[in-house]
Amino acid sequence: MAKIQEPKEQPGDKYLVVQEFRDKDNFNLHYNEGENVSHFPDDRLKELVEKGLVEKK
């Protein structure tokens, strides 16, 4: 029987940029303060939170 995959985010969980930064793989991508980046992979979100660039709201 196949497992049903739970969604990554709970309703209301948002990861918002608190300090502007550029994408690590594409320097032409720029993320501005207040932008929602909840669509990033979990490991990338964790890294950005640890660096103080993103906060979970």
VMD Tcl script that draws the C-alpha trace (Angstrom):
set ca {
  {0.00 0.00 0.00}
  {1.40 3.41 -0.95}
  {2.02 6.00 1.72}
  {0.34 9.34 1.43}
  {3.00 12.02 1.53}
  {2.32 14.76 4.03}
  {2.74 18.34 2.81}
  {6.02 20.02 3.70}
  {4.30 23.06 5.19}
  {1.57 23.31 7.73}
  {-1.14 25.86 6.99}
  {0.17 29.25 7.98}
  {3.87 28.32 7.90}
  {5.73 30.84 5.80}
  {9.40 31.50 5.29}
  {9.98 35.17 4.57}
  {13.17 36.96 3.54}
  {14.41 39.31 6.28}
  {17.67 40.28 4.56}
  {18.08 40.53 0.80}
  {20.21 37.87 -0.88}
  {21.00 36.37 -4.26}
  {20.46 32.78 -5.31}
  {23.54 30.64 -4.66}
  {23.36 28.97 -8.10}
  {22.04 31.86 -10.21}
  {23.36 35.25 -9.13}
  {20.83 36.97 -11.40}
  {18.03 35.86 -9.04}
  {17.58 38.37 -6.24}
  {15.29 37.79 -3.24}
  {13.93 40.92 -1.58}
  {12.91 41.56 2.02}
  {9.40 40.28 2.71}
  {9.40 37.81 -0.20}
  {7.91 34.37 0.52}
  {10.44 31.59 -0.18}
  {8.45 28.72 1.37}
  {8.76 26.82 -1.91}
  {12.52 26.26 -1.34}
  {13.66 22.73 -0.37}
  {13.76 22.05 3.39}
  {17.57 21.86 3.53}
  {17.91 25.23 1.78}
  {15.35 26.83 4.12}
  {17.25 25.52 7.14}
  {20.51 26.95 5.78}
  {18.95 30.37 5.13}
  {17.34 30.48 8.59}
  {20.70 29.63 10.20}
  {22.34 32.48 8.23}
  {19.64 34.92 9.38}
  {18.44 35.63 5.84}
  {15.00 34.03 6.27}
  {12.58 33.69 9.18}
  {9.73 31.27 9.74}
  {6.48 33.16 10.36}
}
mol new
graphics top color blue
foreach p $ca { graphics top sphere $p radius 0.5 }
foreach p [lrange $ca 0 end-1] q [lrange $ca 1 end] { graphics top cylinder $p $q radius 0.2 }
display resetview
